[in-house]
């Protein structure tokens, strides 16, 4: 009889802990993800500019010293490691929170009526401006009535 109570109590406790653990899920910070993506973009831009500089140095070796060339090569390896480490952090976050990255709620904060980044705002305003320009060009093609 006592064994039945112990088994029932243990099942209740295990089930309760599972439900409690499911409620304590905290999704990653959207700002942190955006920071990682911005850092990847800046590393890519820096690496692209550095590659162009290195190509210029290799094409005109008489204009640069060996120290400048080696410094550019070292900077390139640092930029590549920055890119790799930031991508690894983002991939780790994707593995840790796979459902968050695939859900539509991850990109729109529905509790505050939507979250728009400056890039999205600029793109939306550009689209509105293009539509207004198109409408005005169509309106100028209409002939005015004579009377």
N, C-alpha and C positions, 0 to 999 in steps of 0.2 A: 504494500500500500504506500509506504513511504517512498519507495523507488519510483512509483508512478508520478508522485508529486515532484520529485527531483528531475525526472525526465521532462515533465511538462514545463517546469520552471526553466530548465536549460533551453528548451526549444523556444520559449517565449523570450528569453534574454538574447539568444542568438538572432532571432528574427527582429527584435527591437533594435539591436546594435546595427544590423544591416540597414534598416530604415533610417536610423539616425545618421549613419555614415553617408547614405545617399543624399540626405538633405544638406550636408555640409560641403557639397561640391562648390568650389569657387572657380569660375572661369577666369582665364587670363585677362590681363588688362589690355583693352583696345589700344591705349596710348603706347604701351610697351611694344605691341606688334607693329604699330605705325612707326615707332622709333627704330625698330629693327629694319623695317623696309626702307626708311629714309637713310639709315646708315649704309645699307647695301647700295642704294642709289648713289650716295656720295662716294663710296669706295670705288664703284664702277666708273664714275666720272673722273675721279682722280687717277685711276689706273689707265683710263683711255688717254688722258692728257699726258701722263707719264710715258706711255708707250709711244706717243707721237714725238715727245722730246727725245726719247732714246733712239728712235729711228732717225731723227734729225742729227743726233750726235754721231750715229754710225755712218750716215751719209757724208758728213762734214767733220772728219776727225781732227782736222787742223784747227778748228775753232774752239775745241774743248780740251781740258786736261784729263788725264787718266783718273784723277781723284774725283772730278765732277761726274765722269762716266760711272765710276764704281759707286758713287753716292746715289745716282739715279737707279742703278741696278738694285741697290739695297732698299731704296724706297719702293721699288716695284715689288720686291719680295714682301715688304711690310704691308703694302696695299693688298696683295693677294692673300696674305694671312688674315688681314682684317675682313676681307670678303668671305673667306672660308669660315672663320670663327663666327661671324654674324649669321651666316647661313646655317651653321651647325646649331646655334642657339634657337633660330627660328624653327628648324626641323625638330629639335628637341621639344619645343613647345607644341608643334603639330602632333608629335607622337604622344605627348602627355595629355593633350586635349583634342582628340580626333573629332569628336562630335561638335565641338565649338567652331572649328574651322569650316565644317560642312553645313552649318545651320544658317538660315537666312537671318536669324536674330543676332548673329555675330557681327554683321555689317551694319545693322540698323538698331539703334537703341530705342526700342518701342516704348519704354517707360517714360522717356522724356520727349516723345513726339518726333524722334528721328535725330540722327547725328550726321551732320554734313561737314566734311573736311573742306579746307580752303581750295584744294584742287578740284573737288567735286563742285563747289560753288562757282568757281571760275569757269569750268566746263559748261555748267548749266546756264550761266549768264551769256557765255559766247554763243550757245545754241539759241537762246532767246533773241539775241541780237541778230543772228543770221536769219531767223524766221521773220523778224520785223523788217529787215532789209529786203527780203524776198517779197514780202507783202507790199511794201512801198514801191518796189520796182514794178509789180503787177498793177498797182493802182495808177501809176504814171502812164501806163499804156492805154488806159481808158480815156476815150474822147469825152470832152466836156459837152453838155447839151447846148444847143444854139440859143434857146430861149431862156 
